[in-house]
Amino acid sequence: MHPDIDKYAHLNSVIHSWDPRVKILSLVILIFTIAMVKQIPSAAISFAIAVTLVIISRIPLSFVTKRLLPVSVFLLPFFIILPLTVPGDGGVQVLAFSFNPVGLRLALIIYLKAVSIVILVVTMMGTTPFSDSMKALEKLKAPPVLVQMILFSYRYLFVFLMEIRRMNNAMKARNFEKKTDVHTLKTIGNFVGVLLVRSFERTEKIYQAMVSRGYDGTLRTFFEYKIVMLDYLKGALVMLTCIMLFIYG
C-alpha cells in the first residue's frame, strides 16, 4: 500500500469544500509568511495555526504525524549542533564545549517553522484529490509541463515501487541472499538494469495508450471549478492571519 497524500480527500469539511485554486494560493502565502518569522512566539503561533487547520480538515492526526516523523528526525540534530556552534554572548561552558542558549532558541524556531509548514502542506494537498490540485496549479498559471511531470511522477512512482517489490520477491523465490561479494553486486546491477529497461518500455506503452485516448498535452479532470463568496472569505481570513503574523513576528 502506498502513502497517498490525498487519502482523506473524500472527507467533508470547510477545508475540503474550499476551492483548490484559492486554497493553494492562500496557504502557500501563509507558508511563506511562516518561513519568515524570527521569534519563538511567532513560530509557536504558526504551529498553533497549522494544527488548528488540520483539526478543522478532519484529517486523522496519526496520518499527519507519520509525515512529521522524517522531518523531526532530520531536525533533531539541530538542537545539538546549533547550541554548540552559534556564536554570541551568554554561553555556558559544558566540558570542552560552549553551550549557547541562542543556538537552542534558533533550533526551536527552525523546528516549529518546519513542522508547521509540513502540516500546512499535508492539509493543503490532503483535502483535494491530487489530480485536482495539479489542475488548480495549472489554472494558477503554473507551467503545464511541470504540472504534468509532477502528476505523472507521483502516479507512476508507486507503479515502479510495485515492480521493484515483485522483482525482489522473484529473486527471493530463487533463494537469492544479499551478501558482500561480487555475485551480489552483479545481481543487483542486473536488477537495476532490468528495472530501467522495463520502466522505459512501460513509459512508451503508457504514452501510446494516452495518445490513442486523445491526449494532446492538456490535463483534463472531471472536477468543475466554481468559486463562491465563502471561498473568498476563507482566503481573506488566511490573508488577515498572514498580515497579523507578519506584523507580530
Protein Blocks (a to p, Z undefined) as FASTA:
>chain_A
ZZdfklmmmpccfklmpcfklmmmmmmmmmmmmmmpcbfklmmmmmmmmmmmmmmnopaf
klmmmmmmmmmmmmmmmmmmmmmmmgcehiacehjbccdfklmmmmmmmmmmmmmmmmmm
mmmmmmccfklmmmmmmmnopafklmmmmmmmmmmmmmmmmmmmmmmmmmmmnopacddd
fklmmmmmmmmmmmmmmmmmmmmmmmmmmmmnopahiacdfbdcdddfklmmmmmmmmmm
mmmmmmmZZ
